[in-house]
Amino acid sequence: MKRFLLLLAALAMHFGAWAHKPSDSYLTMTANGEKAEIAVRWDIALRDLDYVLGLDRDGNGDLTWGEVRTRGDDIVKYAVDHLQITGGEKACALQTAAPMQLDHHSDGTYAVLTVAAKCPSFDNGLKVHYSLLFDVDPTHRGLIQWIAPGGLASQPLVFSGDSAEQALQLEAPSAWKTLKQYVVEGIWHIWLGYDHILFLLSLLLPAVLLRMGNHWEPAASLKKSLLEVLKVVTAFTLAHSITLSLAVLGFVSLPSRFVESTIAASIIFAALNNIRGGIEKKRWVMAFTFGLIHGFGFASALADLGLPQGALALALVGFNLGVEVGQMAIVTAFVPIAFALRGTVFYRRWFMPIGSVIIAIVALYWFLQRAFDFQGPF
Amino acid sequence: MLKSLTLAILFALACSQSSAAPFTPKSDSEVVEKLPATANDPSVRRVDSLRKQLAARPNDAALRLEIAQRYFDLAMAQGDPRYVGYAQAAIIPLAQTAANNADYWQIRGMLEQYSHDFPGAMKSLEKASQLDPQAANPIAWRAAIDMVQAQYAEALAECTKLVPLVHPLFAQGCTAYVQANTGHLQAAYDALNKELNAAGDAAPGLVLWVQTRLGEMAIRLQKYPEAEAHYTSALKLGITDQYLLGAYSDFLLLQKRPAEVVKLLADWERSDILLLRLALAGKAMNHPKAADWARQLDDRFTAALQRGDRLHEQEAARFELFVQGHPQKALDYAVRNYGSQKEARDADILMQAALAANQPKAAQPALDWLRVNRYEDPALAQLADQLVAKGATR
């Protein structure tokens, strides 16, 4: 019978239906460069500790806090025996820094150990040798978040039986560098994401004009035009900053197909409004409303870049700043030209309406592609 | 304005990260964890006592193999990967001493396939068959690995070897699976159905497996009432089987009956593959728990990604495409998954993700697989047509 069951298991193997998470322990190691110390928070599953140390003394399957607490010293000793940190080939002394506590993870309760590693110095490099549980469960992994001296962001390291010893990077990626990197990404995104440029242009085209009944008149002063531009750009910026932040922080999420289609639709709407009219005074309201949707588009672009754990805020602010810089570049290039040309028949009769029609056609094409999966010739 | 925005973001961030705080229980009698292996489970108790014996006899190869085998059975029954790890640990010391032990190579092969080391598993299973040609298990496992990798000629050869060694229904199931994938769907379905009706005495576990396979074939033949009948008679056997639950749920989703999926899988949130079906059904019917299921799955895939696991990429791809609406991420998963596994479900998600992401050429391997093997399935054929219309080649 047993052989037979195994046979069945064979033909069912690709079902790979693992109901549980595999065994992991989680370490957060924060370096203090001045004292050559590393503060370690180490979360180990009680289930794993029970397997190697037999914590369930009465064997009833229920682990009580008493059963865990009274074995605290054994637990710490077992853990510390399987973690060696060396600074310049010399061992760092591991000492308990706080009493053992517990914490809930998605797959059960973990013991939380707080340990301090006192190293002779950080000058000649740091190494970690991790060997917890590998002897009884080779599928176990040690997941370390390493925060280098002066670092804001943590670097993830995964320890397995094949990679039990790894060096710790002492140079933290500086906050400034992280910020700069994301500012650049933000600028690129505005310049390569034509849909944001077109939306902005649709809103800016009429900013140097005034609608009088059925036709357009040049705006009287630069001041009025700039005020109009400022209102539109500020509303757009504020709106997309809000949704970008909310989406990146995981408070709100929308399906990308909906977001991308709506962005295309927003361009059509803005462009057609330049021809047919309807919303003249409150263009900033339109900029704000659709800006909310564009923010979700920025968020998925940012998510595709990968977000640094621990420096999420920095990445978010940097990316947002970059988007604003890219946007300002477009505005400063476009507005003076438009203002200079605003009095010409060319601008009012040809450039603005025909430009708007072209923008609307391009956006319609995007909309069909995105909403209905339509694959055109381009 | 930017400054206040930054402050708002930082504040939100601080709030979202402050939830995970360690605690100290108030009293010693507080139960802090329920261990899955209770003392009442005889199979767990048995392997525990074997482990204690091992401490006294660490060089006993037979004992190590029995421990590994029992842990592997536990892993299969409970879907807990820790038991696979325990089994691996039990046989590691045998690598030098058990080179002539067929059982060692068989268990090693099974464990290697678990971690998707298919070439390693094939080598170990070959070795097991060399040492014991009459053993059915290594042959069945090789057939299964060949099937997953779409090596149908090789799989069929292994199925043929099984004929004199196993129950006729099992051998027929093995052969029918290959035939159904290589242009003989109707014949395979009829033959397996006939064999099932003839085999009155077959073990319930075997019947369940055959009924599940027949259900899948019936869907491809567009015999939906028959598919329903196969699945329900499998469920009536009263054996808990995650694959059956997953396959039947997929059928119900196809039939636009998500409410029944939510009912069927009520207690199965802990299983990744069934949680995916719950999330799909929840989304389809706007269930109040839909968002919670999606979040749980997201957490699990993120955790798997963190530790570098690649065991659930097919599910991750379906999740990204149908629950999260991220075609590009789905396609990345589906492409990686298709590198190691090439079953119909793997081809299906690859084609759907490629369509959604507007990258028809990414699905070329699946289209080739359909064509070369003459795989019959109207749903996949329709996907293939759409891909070809967008520039892939048939």
Interface residues (C-beta under 8 A of the other chain):
Chain A: M1 K2 R3 F4 L5 L6 L7 L8 A9 A10 L11 A12 M13 H14 F15 G16 A17 W18 A19 H20 K21 P22 S23 D24 L46 R47 D48 D50 Y51 D56 G59 N60 G61 D62 L63 T64 W65 G66 V68 R69 P99 Q101 L102 D103 S106 G108 T109 V112 D135 V136 D137 P138 T139 H140 R141 L143 P156 V158 S160 T234 L238 S241 S245 L249 G250 F251 S253 L254 P255 S256 R257 F258 S300 D304 L312 A313 L316 V317 N320 L321 E324 Q369 D373 Q375
Chain B: M1 L2 L5 T6 A8 I9 L10 A12 L13 S16 A20 A21 P22 F23 T24 P25 S27 D28 S29 E30 V31 V32 E33 K34 L35 P36 A37 T38 A39 N40 D73 M76 Q78 G79 D80 P81 R82 V84 G85 Y86 Q88 A89 I92 M110 Q113 Y114 S115 A136 N137 A140 W141 A143 A144 I145 M147 V148 V166 H167 F170 G173 C174 Y177 A203 G205 L206 W209 Q242 Y243 G246 R270 S271 D272 I273 L274 Q296 D299 R300 A303 Q306 R307 G308 D309 L311 H312 Q324 G325 H326 P327 Q328 Q341 E343 L355 A356 N358 A389 K390 G391
